[in-house]
Amino acid sequence: MLFGLSLASPLLAQTPTAREPTAVIASRVEQARWSDPLEALGTLKSDESVTISATVTETIQSLEFEGGEHVEAGDVLVRLSNDQAQADLRAAKALRDQRQAQVDRLSQLQQRNLGTRAEAEDSRAQLRQAQAEVEALQAQLEDYTIQAPFSGVVGFRQVSAGTLVSPGTELATLDQLDRMKLDFQVPATALGSLAPGMSLTATSAAYPEASFQGEIAAISPRVDSVTRSASVRAILDNPERQLRPGMLMEVTVARRQRETLVIPEAALIPEGERHYVLVIQEGEDGKTVERRRVRVGERRPGEAEVLEGLTAGDLIVNHGAERVRDGDAVRLLGITDDETSVRELLRANRDAGDA
């Protein structure tokens, strides 16, 4: 008698059940704009900046600004007392008129041969001298009215009406804020990858939700022999005048801008120096994954550049790769994009299961 199970035994007739497809979340391989970022800290300066001061010693007659307001080029900011200058100008004009009358009289006498030519020439020279004195006093009189040399925002005034001021006394500041200069330092080793016209992004702790776009305007021709760094100047548009001189900015320069393939960094499967991804393939029996080696370029937060191994539009596993092997069947829960995250897809599928 043989002990054991016969071929007709129902236990042997049973076959293993097929493995259920593994649930995964995927992402599309996208062609996107990419650059190698260079980060630095910079300080803002006004596009144009000047300290308003007097050029003569006199008392302030009136101040035409309060501080903080926008003024146009040519607007009067300060008026100085000019009574003495006006009196000197009137005296100079009277002397000029006297010399003019003398020239006219001598010219008439010369025409009648009653005057000498030397006297006429001497009187004309005295008239030119008097006219020059009038013009000089008129030019000096302009110094008593201080105007804005360009359009900008005037700073707080430092003096009051009646104050005696002298040349060099600071009255206020004037800054042109529609455009800003941003100066920052870069290592000398990075100079080969920088050029005027390259775009950059700047942010400030004062406006954490905002970013300001600009471009490199100039690169210093000298490298500091101690720090081995060079100065770079960029220009930022500031139409709303949010930025102020002296602010600290975090700068990111976009170097080597190019179109390249981009995938979520979470989709990469590292093995030593190699990287792999799981590409979802559509077959007659459903979706399966193919383990594919890729060559990775630069990285930025949450994303990686792919140089070889994928094409735009490929569907790759972004979440759940640790539970899947090459050739396994998968069930797609959703595809992430700029508006849909992995967390949102997991929550949506969990809610659908509860329902």
C-alpha positions, 0 to 999 in steps of 0.5 A: 500500500502506497502512502501519500497523495494520489495525482487526483488529490484535490490539494495538488490540483490547486494552483497558486493565485495570481499576485494582485497588482501593486498600487503606485503613483506615477509622474510624467517625464517632462521637458522643462527649462533648466539651469545650473543655479549659482547662489550668493548674497547681495546688497541693493543700491539705488539706480541713482542716489544723491545727497541734497546739500547747499552750495552757498551759506544762507538761511533756509527760506522754505522747504517744499517737501516733507520726506518720503514723497516722489518728486519729478526732475526739476521740482523745487525742494529748498528755497534759500533767502536771496535778498542780498543776492537780489540786491547785488543783481539789481546793482549790477544791472544798474551799472550795466544800463549806465555803461550802455548809455555811455556807449550810446553817447560816445557812439553818437559823438564819434559819428559826428567826429566829436569823440575819439575811437579809443574812448568808444572802444573803452566804453564798450569793454566796460559794458561787456564787463558789466554784462558779464557781472550780471550773468554771473550774479544771475547764475549764482542766484540759481544756487538759492533754489535747490531742485531735484536733479532727477525723479525719485523719492526724497528722504526725510528732511534734516533741517527746518526753515530758518536754519543757517546752512553752508556748502556741504550741509545735508538737507535730504537724500534723493533716490531713484527706486524704479530700478535697483542695482544689486551688487554681490560677490561670486567665486573667481572659479564661477566667472567662466559661467557668467556673462552680462545679460544672464537672468537671475532671481532675488528674494528678501526676508522682507517679502517672503512670498515675492521674487524679483527678476533681473539680469547681470549688467556688469562683472568687475574686471578685478578679482580680490586677491584675498577672497578670490572673488569678483563683484557682479552688478545686476539690475532689478526692476522695482515698479512698485518701489518695494525694494530699498537701498541697503536691503540684503537679497538672496541671489540665484543666477540661472547659468547654462539655461537649457531645455532638458528632461526633468523627473521627480527626485523621489522616482530615482532608485540609487544603487551605488553610482548608478540610478534606475527608474521604474517605467510603466508599460501598457500591455494586453494584461494591464500595466507592468513596470520596466526597470530602466537605468538612467543617467542623471545630470544636475539636481534642484530641490525635488527634481532631477535632470535626466540626460539618458534613458528616458523620453518626454512623456514616459510614465514612471513610478513616483511613489511605491517603487520600493514595493515593485520589482521589474516586470511586476503588474501595477495599479495606477492610483493617479499621476502627479503634476504641478497641481496634484501632489502625492499626498493629495492622491493618497488622500483621494484614494483613501477617501474613495475606499472609505466610501 
